[in-house]
Each structure stands twice: as structure tokens, then as C-alpha cells.
Amino acid sequence: MSKFILLYKGPATPMEQMTKEQGDEVMAGWQTWMGKVGSALVDMGQPMAKGKSVVDDGSAGTADEFTGYSIIEAGNIDEAVKLVKDHPFLSDKSGKFSVEVFELMPLPPM
């Protein structure tokens, strides 16, 4: 099994800006997804604040709008993508949100 990082990209609303009902609905969606993924969920991850980009020429850039991450295990990237189906981060259906899926490659021996 390989590990895959899921990077959440889009203008997510911070929980403190939601009503209790909205927060409960969001959390229920996450609980449902986590139950579906089960033991393939290695690290639930956490939300991320706005970031900065450091460019190789020493300049500063604007970081992409990543708002969180999770780590899952799957046999290959296609299986990992299937685990993202019905992910609560994609429930808006507006085209503003995406889950970027990348395989975490093993480090060579040192």
C-alpha cells in the first residue's frame, strides 16, 4: 500500500464563521466520509491558514489556496481517487473546490 496526501484547495469557510447548525452539518459530512474510508485514513490532517510561497530565486510569491490536508493509504492513485468520491470538501458543486491527490514517494536510504 502507498500513502497519498489529499490537499484541499478552495475558499473554505472557517468553522468559527459558521452557525452551530452549519458546523454540525459540515462535521457530519466529514464523519460520514471518514466512516466510508475507514482504516485507509492514515492521518485526518487539519486545516491550514493562508500561506506564503518562497521562490527559488529568493523572491516571495503567493501561495496556492490550500486549506487543509489528509493522508490516506491505497494500492494506487486510481484507488486513492475513488476514496475521494463523495468527499465533503467537494459538496459545493460550484467548481471552486478541489481535492488534489498526490502519492507520497518513499525516501531513498541514506
C-alpha positions as CSV (number, residue, x, y, z in Angstrom):
1,M,0.0,0.0,0.0
2,S,1.1,3.5,-0.8
3,K,0.4,6.7,1.1
4,F,-1.4,9.6,-0.7
5,I,-1.7,13.2,0.5
6,L,-5.0,14.9,-0.2
7,L,-4.6,18.7,-0.4
8,Y,-7.8,20.7,-0.1
9,K,-7.9,23.6,-2.4
10,G,-10.6,26.3,-2.3
11,P,-12.1,29.2,-0.3
12,A,-13.2,27.1,2.7
13,T,-15.2,28.9,5.4
14,P,-13.6,28.8,8.9
15,M,-15.7,26.9,11.4
16,E,-15.8,30.0,13.7
17,Q,-17.7,31.9,10.9
18,M,-20.4,29.2,10.7
19,T,-23.6,28.8,12.8
20,K,-23.8,25.8,15.0
21,E,-26.1,24.1,12.6
22,Q,-23.8,24.7,9.6
23,G,-20.8,23.5,11.7
24,D,-22.8,20.4,12.7
25,E,-23.7,19.7,9.0
26,V,-20.1,20.1,7.9
27,M,-18.8,17.8,10.7
28,A,-21.5,15.2,9.9
29,G,-20.3,15.1,6.3
30,W,-16.7,14.5,7.4
31,Q,-17.8,11.8,9.8
32,T,-19.6,10.0,7.0
33,W,-16.6,10.2,4.7
34,M,-14.2,9.1,7.4
35,G,-16.5,6.1,8.1
36,K,-16.6,5.2,4.4
37,V,-12.8,5.4,4.1
38,G,-12.2,3.5,7.3
39,S,-8.7,2.2,8.0
40,A,-7.4,3.7,4.8
41,L,-7.4,7.1,6.6
42,V,-3.9,7.3,8.0
43,D,-3.9,10.9,9.2
44,M,-7.1,13.1,9.3
45,G,-4.8,16.1,8.9
46,Q,-6.0,19.5,9.8
47,P,-7.0,22.9,8.3
48,M,-4.3,25.3,7.1
49,A,-4.1,29.0,7.4
50,K,-3.1,31.3,4.5
51,G,0.5,30.7,3.5
52,K,3.3,32.3,1.6
53,S,5.4,30.9,-1.2
54,V,9.2,31.0,-1.2
55,V,10.5,31.0,-4.8
56,D,13.9,29.5,-5.8
57,D,15.2,33.0,-6.9
58,G,14.7,34.3,-3.4
59,S,11.5,36.2,-4.2
60,A,8.2,35.8,-2.4
61,G,5.2,34.5,-4.2
62,T,1.6,34.0,-3.5
63,A,0.8,30.5,-2.1
64,D,-2.0,28.5,-3.6
65,E,-5.2,28.4,-1.7
66,F,-4.7,25.1,0.1
67,T,-6.9,24.9,3.1
68,G,-6.1,21.6,4.6
69,Y,-4.8,18.1,4.1
70,S,-5.4,14.4,4.9
71,I,-3.3,11.3,4.3
72,I,-4.8,8.0,3.1
73,E,-3.5,4.6,2.0
74,A,-4.4,2.9,-1.2
75,G,-3.0,0.4,-3.7
76,N,-2.5,3.0,-6.4
77,I,-3.6,6.6,-7.4
78,D,-6.8,5.4,-9.0
79,E,-7.9,3.7,-5.8
80,A,-6.9,6.8,-3.9
81,V,-9.1,9.0,-6.2
82,K,-12.0,6.6,-5.7
83,L,-11.7,7.2,-1.9
84,V,-12.2,10.9,-2.6
85,K,-15.6,10.3,-4.2
86,D,-18.3,11.9,-2.2
87,H,-15.7,13.8,-0.1
88,P,-17.5,16.6,1.9
89,F,-15.0,19.2,0.6
90,L,-16.5,18.7,-2.8
91,S,-20.1,19.1,-1.8
92,D,-20.5,22.7,-3.0
93,K,-20.6,21.7,-6.7
94,S,-19.5,25.2,-7.7
95,G,-16.2,24.3,-9.3
96,K,-14.4,26.4,-6.7
97,F,-13.2,23.5,-4.6
98,S,-10.9,20.5,-5.4
99,V,-9.0,17.8,-3.7
100,E,-5.5,17.4,-5.1
101,V,-4.3,13.8,-4.8
102,F,-0.5,13.0,-4.7
103,E,1.4,9.8,-3.9
104,L,3.9,10.2,-1.2
105,M,7.1,8.6,-2.6
106,P,9.4,6.7,-0.2
107,L,12.7,8.4,0.6
108,P,15.8,6.6,-0.7
109,P,18.0,5.1,2.0
110,M,20.5,7.5,3.5
